[in-house]
Amino acid sequence: MNPTAIVLLVVLVILVLVAVKVYNTLVKLRNRFKNAFAQIDVQLKRRYDLIPNLVETAKGYIKHERETLEAVVKARSQASSAEEKASQHPEDPQAMQELIQKEGQLGGALGRLLVTVERYPDLKADKNMRQLSEELTSTENKVSFARQAYNDAVMAYNTKREIFPNVVLAGPMGFKEAVLFKIEDEKEKEAPKVSF
């Protein structure tokens, strides 16, 4: 065998091994951020399940605030639809951006509802409302922790994807940049404050 052929064969083997290592590492990190998103998904579904009960409890007390209640119901529905799409493809930047936007809108609507609830002492004193508010607060905290874990996993994936030689191989292998789960509007970043 010719020495040039041996050198080329060795270089080819090294390149294949590097490509395999890059691919396996990116798959592992992509799966990690998908799993982290699944944890957000669980908490968001819990929140979406709590909201109709919160609205129903509030309905009897704040009849004149129909617009606020309808805004929460509409925002919940839109966020839930966006969440379903994103949960099927957490690696899809458009689906994630839509979810982030709809989640921000839901947070704003919930915040307005909770401000409205503050004006109704009987509603604040309602046992079901207090219990639902405590569950919502707990869920908001869990969503926040799940987002942090997801963003950490996305950061590790994106960093690994962007370093050399991975950056050369990631695109052709189908590894797209993942989107961080961050709310852009400053008002929407705050979790709804619940205190009764």
N, C-alpha and C positions, 0 to 999 in steps of 0.2 A: 504494500500500500504506500502510496506517495505521501511524503511528510506534509505537504500542503493540504491534502485531503484529510489527514489525521487532525491537523490544526482546525480546519473548517468543521470537522465532525465534533471536535471538543467544544468549539465556540457554539455550534448549533445546540448541543446537549445542554450547555450552560444557559443559553437563551431560553430553551424550553423549560428548564428547571426554574429559572427566574419567573417566567410567565405563569407557570403552575403555582408557584408560591404566591405571587401577586394575586392571582385569581382566587385561590383558596382563602387568603387573608381578607380580601374584599367581600367574599361571600359570607364569611364568618361575621364581619363587622356589619354588613347589610342586614343579616338575620338578627343581630343584636339590636339594631335600631328598630327593626320591625317588631321585635318582641317588646321593646320599650314602648312603642306606639300602642301595642295591644293593651298595655297597662293603662294608658291614657283612655283608650277606647272603653275599657271596663268602667272607669270612673265617670266618663261622660255619659254613658248609658244610664248609670245610676242617677246622675244629676237629671237627665232627661225624664226619668221615671218619677222623680220627686216633684218636678215643676208642675205637672197637671194637678197634683194633690194640693200643692201650695196655692195655685190659682183658684181651685174649687173652694178651698177653705176661705180664701180672701173674698170670693165673690159675694158671699152672703153679707159681708160687712161693708164692702166698698162698692156699692151698686153704682155710684156716680163716677167711678173711675174705670168705666168699661174700656176706654181707649188704652189705658195702661195694661189692663189684663189681656186685651187682644194683642197688643204689641209683644207681650211675653210669649203668648201661645204661638204667634207667627214666627218669632225669632227662634223658639224652641224647635218648631217644625223644620225651619230652614237649616238650623245647626245640625239637627238629627240627620237630615238628608245628606248634608255635606260630610258628616261623620261616617255614614255608611259607605259613601264613595271613597273616602280617605282610608277607611279600614280595609277595604279590598286592595288598595294600592298605596300604602304609605310611602312608597318610593316615588310616587308621581307628584312633582312639584306643584302642578295646577290644583290637584285635589287637596293637597295640604294648604295651599294659599287660600282656597275657598273655605276650608274648615276653619282656618285661623280667623278669617274675616267674619264668618258667621258666628263663631264663638265670641268674638269681640262684641258683635251686635247683641247676642244673647246676654252677655254680661252687663251691657248697658241697660237693656230692658229689665233685667232682674234687679239691677241697682235702683232703677226708677220705681219698680214695684215695692221694693223694701223701704224706700223713702216714703212712699205713699202709705204703707202699712204703719209707719211711725205716727201718722196723724190720727190713727184710730185706736184709742186705748183698749176698747173691748176686743178688738182683733189681736192686739199685742198680748192680751191676757188669755186668749183662747189656748187651751191645752194642745190641741192638734197643731195650731200654728207654731207654738213654741217648739214642739217636738220636730215638726218638719223643718223649721229654721235651724235647729241644732244639727239635724241630719244633713241639711244643705251646707252648713258651715264645715262640717266634717268632710263632706264630699269635696268641697272647694279646696280644702287643704290637701286631700289626696290627689286631686287633679294637679295641683301645683307641684307636688313632689314627683308625680308621674311625668309631668312636662320637663322637669329638671333632669330626670333620668334619661328621658328621650333625647333631650338636647345634648346631653353628655355623650350618648351613643352616636348621635348624628355627627357631633364634632369629631369624635374619634374616626368615624368612617370617612368623613370629608377630608380630614387631614391625611389619612393613609392614602386616599384616592389621589390627592394632589401632590404627594412627594414623588421625587424621581426614584426609580424608573416607573413607578406605578402610574403616574400621570400619562405616560406614553401608551400604556396598555389599557387603562381603565375605560376610556371612551370606546375603543373598538370592541372591548369585551362586554359593553352594555351597562357599565356602572355609571349612572348619572349622579349628579350632585344631589344630596338630600337636603330638605328644607328644615330649618330650625322652627320650632313651634313657639313663635313670639308674637305677641299682640303689638301692633304698630301704634295705635291711638293711645295716648297717655291716659285718657279717662277710662278706656276699656281694660287697661292693664290691671286695675285694681279689682280684686275679687269683691263681689257684693258683700257689704258689711251687714251682718245679721246680729241684732242684739235686741232681746226682749226682756 
